Structures are given as structure tokens and as C-alpha cells.
Amino acid sequence: MDDAYDPTAYGTEIADEYDELYDDMFETDTAVACLTELAAGGPVLELGIGTGRLALPLARTGLEVHGVEASEEMVALLRAKPGGADMPVVVGDFAEVSVPGTFSLVILAVNTIYALPDQDAQVRCFANAASHLAPGGRFVLDAWVPDVVQFRDGPSVRPRSISDKRVALVLAEHDPVRQRINTTQVHLRNTGVRLHPVNHRYAWPSELDLMARLAGLRLQDRWGWWDKTPFVATSNMHVSVYG
Ligand SMILES: C[S@@+](CC[C@H](N)C(=O)[O-])C[C@H]1O[C@@H](n2cnc3c(N)ncnc32)[C@H](O)[C@@H]1O
């Protein structure tokens, strides 16, 4: 497993295919409805704003939306979309950079807390998010719940999606000491093969809650998904709201 952490790597590598791969996968409308309610009319900061999948529809509801993004390639795609040209975006690492102003809602979506390479960086990210909250503001993230049973016999291979145009497989190896799962998504098409590396340092919800406490935040709500499905023993995702 490669130790060097480059916050631009994921976005830069996947930018040209991101919207095609993920537009339909994440129930964007459901997330936007929940986020709009959480913002309660106040300004929003999205960490890892990407191509604006959430930020642009949030801005269309009338909210003021700002972003942080490491990858210039992702920002370029956001800029090219209607409403994206003028959206304030700071290019940098969301565990470290400061953005002018304070916000009613800070968002970190699509498991992206796990993109940070270790516990220290994730703790810094919580502190950075907390430092950008206006009084009464909230920090919301969504992430998968770790399930390492699939690695009992070593690296795992799983089909992710199958269609007549593309088959996507996920190959992953697990380092339980560092709580890291290094993944390569393999996309097979008639036109060729494309590999997308996605490396995660995972944490159980309880560890994230402690990171929040270190940042002076407390868990306010935890759902199983953006539709506010209750979080239960079988939930494989969580949406966690800290304030
Ligand atoms: C899975 S994408 C999510 C994009 C967008 N939030 C969405 O919901 O579609 C994660 C984004 O976070 C960015 N990113 C990852 N690590 C980062 C870091 N340390 N600092 C800033 N941006 C980062 C990536 O470049 C990518 O655009």
C-alpha cells in the first residue's frame, strides 16, 4: 500500500468520468432535500465540493453555497456548469484550509472523511469544520459503516454494477492495523478497461463521534440514509449530524 497522501489524487484521476459514474448512484435529490432542511436558510460550506453534484442544486434553492476542493480538474467541471462559474471555491485540503466566513451547515458527503489518510487528519478535519460553523451551525457527513468480514480470507472482489455497456468490479485489500481499505474499481467496457483507485481510512461511527467531541461538537442526529431512515444494527451507511 502506498503511504504518500496526495489530496488531489482522487479527484484528478476520476474527474472526467465522475458525473457519468455517480450522477444516478447517490440519490442526489434526497440528499439535497435533507441538506436544504439542515441549512435552514443559512450559508453552506461543502468540503470536497467536486463537480457540484450537491452544491449546484443547493444553490438553486436560494442558499449561499461555498466550497473547498483539492482537485483543480473537479473545480473546472463545476465552473463549466450553470451556476458554477461564480460559486466561491477555495482550492486546498479540507482538513487544513480556512474559508472566509462562518456557515449554518458544513457538508462532507460521499464517504469523503475516509479520503483523509489517518486519524490525525480526520481529527483536524472535524476541527476545521467546527471552526467554520456559525452559532447553532451543523456539520453533516455521510459514510459507510465498516464491514471487514469480506476480508476474512484476504483481498476481496465484488461486482459493483453490471450493464450491457459496462461492468464495474471492486477489488479491495484491507489493512486492519491502519484501518485502511485500498480499492481499485475496474470498469470494463467494449472500448477498453479503466482503473480507478479509491483509498479509504475508515472509522466506526463511535470513533467519528469522538473526533466530533474533540472539536467541541456533539452528535445531534444519525440516520441510515439521507431520507432519515432510522440508523439500526443492519445499516450499512450513516448520515451523521453534529452541532
Ligand atoms: C466522492 S467525491 C464527492 C464530490 C461531491 N461532494 C459529491 O457529492 O458529488 C470527493 C471529492 O472530495 C475531493 N477531496 C478528496 N480529498 C480532499 C481533501 N483532502 N481536500 C479537499 N478535497 C478533497 C475530491 O477531489 C472529490 O472532488
PDBQT file of the ligand as one rigid body, heavy atoms in Angstrom, charges set to zero:
ROOT
HETATM    1  C1  LIG A 301     -16.504  11.380  -3.713  1.00  0.00    +0.000 C 
HETATM    2  S1  LIG A 301     -16.197  12.993  -4.300  1.00  0.00    +0.000 S 
HETATM    3  C2  LIG A 301     -17.652  13.859  -3.746  1.00  0.00    +0.000 C 
HETATM    4  C3  LIG A 301     -17.886  15.122  -4.557  1.00  0.00    +0.000 C 
HETATM    5  C4  LIG A 301     -19.172  15.856  -4.177  1.00  0.00    +0.000 C 
HETATM    6  N1  LIG A 301     -19.171  16.239  -2.784  1.00  0.00    +0.000 N 
HETATM    7  C5  LIG A 301     -20.397  14.993  -4.455  1.00  0.00    +0.000 C 
HETATM    8  O1  LIG A 301     -21.188  14.794  -3.534  1.00  0.00    +0.000 OA
HETATM    9  O2  LIG A 301     -20.539  14.519  -5.586  1.00  0.00    +0.000 OA
HETATM   10  C6  LIG A 301     -14.971  13.584  -3.159  1.00  0.00    +0.000 C 
HETATM   11  C7  LIG A 301     -14.394  14.942  -3.532  1.00  0.00    +0.000 C 
HETATM   12  O3  LIG A 301     -13.549  15.401  -2.482  1.00  0.00    +0.000 OA
HETATM   13  C8  LIG A 301     -12.318  15.860  -3.023  1.00  0.00    +0.000 C 
HETATM   14  N2  LIG A 301     -11.300  15.652  -1.996  1.00  0.00    +0.000 N 
HETATM   15  C9  LIG A 301     -10.834  14.459  -1.535  1.00  0.00    +0.000 A 
HETATM   16  N3  LIG A 301      -9.943  14.667  -0.555  1.00  0.00    +0.000 NA
HETATM   17  C10 LIG A 301      -9.852  16.013  -0.384  1.00  0.00    +0.000 A 
HETATM   18  C11 LIG A 301      -9.129  16.841   0.514  1.00  0.00    +0.000 A 
HETATM   19  N4  LIG A 301      -8.310  16.332   1.424  1.00  0.00    +0.000 N 
HETATM   20  N5  LIG A 301      -9.305  18.178   0.422  1.00  0.00    +0.000 NA
HETATM   21  C12 LIG A 301     -10.141  18.714  -0.496  1.00  0.00    +0.000 A 
HETATM   22  N6  LIG A 301     -10.864  17.972  -1.367  1.00  0.00    +0.000 NA
HETATM   23  C13 LIG A 301     -10.718  16.639  -1.309  1.00  0.00    +0.000 A 
HETATM   24  C14 LIG A 301     -12.125  15.043  -4.275  1.00  0.00    +0.000 C 
HETATM   25  O4  LIG A 301     -11.255  15.685  -5.184  1.00  0.00    +0.000 OA
HETATM   26  C15 LIG A 301     -13.552  14.924  -4.786  1.00  0.00    +0.000 C 
HETATM   27  O5  LIG A 301     -13.889  16.012  -5.600  1.00  0.00    +0.000 OA
ENDROOT
TORSDOF 0
